[in-house]
């Protein structure tokens, strides 16, 4: 990781990469592109001064990393994946900046799906996962489901018909 070439340690003004920038997917079969519904590019927000050191790109790729997203010049690496890993995705942009309660970032949905063992199903139909999330959350960010896991007969701690009393620090039986 290095300062961007146009940056200077003595003249910091104007060296940040700020705002919405377009990232082009180099491989439409990569997990990131599939999570973004097979998009050829994505517009995401940036706020950083650093980039991948161009002198290290070939070494990193030889070690198994794949730079699947690049900026419009194709010189700045924006998205990296490790194809041999279930969910190793790194991005230069900030997906949390555009996430909303009813429309979370596709990368966060992918992380949740991977942690639940459902990533392959989501990659087959990424907009299905987005529709489920949108139906479960109201416009003010409150869950529409009356039960934490969507079922009144099964509780998150495994107790059937348990008695729960929230105290602000968590849920207690």
C-alpha positions in Angstrom: 0.0 0.0 0.0 1.4 3.4 -1.0 0.2 7.0 -1.2 -1.4 7.7 -4.5 1.2 9.1 -7.0 -0.5 12.5 -7.1 -0.3 12.7 -3.3 2.5 14.3 -1.4 3.4 13.9 2.3 4.2 17.6 2.4 1.2 18.9 0.4 -1.8 17.0 1.6 -4.4 19.3 0.0 -6.4 17.7 -2.8 -4.7 14.3 -2.6 -7.7 12.4 -1.3 -9.8 10.3 -3.6 -13.3 11.5 -2.6 -16.8 10.9 -3.8 -18.5 8.5 -6.1 -16.2 6.7 -8.6 -16.9 4.0 -11.1 -15.2 0.6 -10.8 -15.2 -1.7 -13.8 -15.3 -5.5 -13.2 -12.6 -7.3 -15.1 -14.1 -10.7 -14.6 -17.9 -10.9 -14.8 -17.7 -14.4 -13.2 -16.2 -13.0 -10.0 -18.2 -13.1 -6.8 -18.2 -9.3 -6.5 -19.8 -8.8 -10.0 -22.3 -11.5 -9.3 -23.3 -9.9 -6.0 -23.9 -6.7 -7.9 -26.3 -8.6 -10.1 -23.8 -9.3 -12.9 -23.0 -5.6 -13.4 -20.2 -4.6 -15.7 -19.4 -1.7 -13.4 -20.5 -0.2 -10.1 -20.5 3.4 -8.7 -19.4 3.5 -5.1 -18.1 6.2 -2.8 -14.4 6.7 -1.9 -12.5 8.4 0.9 -8.9 7.5 0.9 -5.3 8.5 0.1 -3.8 5.1 -0.6 -3.8 2.5 -3.3 -2.2 -0.9 -4.1 1.5 -0.5 -4.9 1.6 -1.0 -8.7 5.1 -2.7 -8.3 3.5 -5.4 -6.2 0.4 -6.3 -8.3 2.1 -9.1 -10.3 3.5 -10.6 -7.1 0.2 -10.5 -5.4 -1.6 -12.1 -8.4 1.1 -14.8 -8.6 0.3 -15.6 -5.0 -3.4 -16.2 -5.8 -5.1 -12.8 -5.4 -7.2 -11.6 -8.3 -7.8 -7.9 -8.9 -11.3 -8.1 -10.3 -12.3 -4.4 -10.2 -10.3 -1.5 -11.5 -10.9 2.2 -12.0 -11.6 3.8 -15.4 -7.9 4.0 -16.3 -7.5 0.2 -15.5 -4.4 1.2 -13.5 -5.8 1.6 -10.0 -6.9 -1.6 -8.3 -10.4 -1.3 -6.6 -11.6 -4.8 -5.9 -9.5 -7.8 -4.9 -10.7 -11.4 -4.4 -9.0 -14.6 -3.3 -10.8 -17.2 -5.4 -9.7 -20.1 -3.3 -11.4 -18.7 -0.2 -15.2 -18.9 0.5 -15.5 -15.1 0.9 -12.4 -13.0 0.6 -13.3 -9.7 -1.0 -11.5 -6.5 -0.4 -12.5 -3.1 -1.8 -10.9 0.3 -2.0 -14.3 2.1 -1.7 -16.7 2.2 1.2 -19.8 0.1 0.6 -21.2 1.2 4.0 -21.6 4.7 2.6 -24.4 3.7 0.3 -26.0 1.0 2.4 -29.5 1.7 3.8 -31.8 -0.3 6.1 -34.0 -1.5 3.2 -31.1 -1.7 0.6 -27.9 -3.0 2.2 -24.7 -3.2 0.1 -24.5 -6.4 -2.0 -21.0 -7.0 -0.5 -22.5 -7.1 3.0 -25.3 -9.4 1.9 -22.7 -11.7 0.4 -20.8 -11.7 3.7 -23.9 -12.7 5.6 -24.8 -15.3 3.0 -21.3 -16.8 3.1 -21.4 -17.0 6.9 -24.7 -18.9 6.7 -23.4 -21.3 4.0 -25.8 -19.8 1.4 -23.4 -17.8 -0.8 -23.7 -20.1 -3.8 -27.5 -19.8 -3.8 -27.2 -16.0 -3.6 -24.6 -15.9 -6.4 -27.1 -17.8 -8.6 -29.8 -15.2 -8.0 -28.5 -12.1 -6.1 -31.6 -9.9 -6.6 -33.7 -12.5 -4.7 -31.7 -11.9 -1.5 -32.1 -8.1 -2.0 -35.9 -8.5 -2.4 -36.1 -10.6 0.8 -34.1 -7.9 2.8 -36.3 -5.1 1.4 -39.5 -6.9 2.4 -38.3 -7.5 5.9 -37.4 -3.9 6.8 -39.8 -1.0 6.8 -38.9 2.4 5.4 -37.9 3.7 8.8 -35.4 0.8 9.3 -37.6 -1.2 11.7 -37.9 -5.0 11.2 -41.4 -5.9 9.9 -41.2 -9.4 11.4 -42.6 -9.5 15.0 -40.1 -12.2 16.0 -36.4 -12.0 15.9 -36.0 -14.9 13.5 -39.4 -14.7 11.8 -41.0 -17.6 13.7 -43.0 -17.4 16.9 -42.3 -21.0 17.8 -38.5 -20.9 17.7 -36.4 -18.3 19.5 -32.9 -17.2 18.8 -31.5 -18.8 21.9 -33.1 -22.1 21.2 -35.8 -22.0 23.9 -39.3 -22.8 22.9 -41.9 -20.4 24.4 -39.3 -18.7 26.5 -39.9 -15.5 28.4 -37.7 -12.6 27.2 -37.1 -9.3 28.9 -34.9 -6.7 27.2 -32.8 -4.6 29.5 -31.0 -2.4 26.9 -27.8 -4.5 27.1 -29.2 -7.6 25.4 -32.0 -10.1 25.9 -32.3 -12.1 29.1 -34.5 -15.1 30.0 
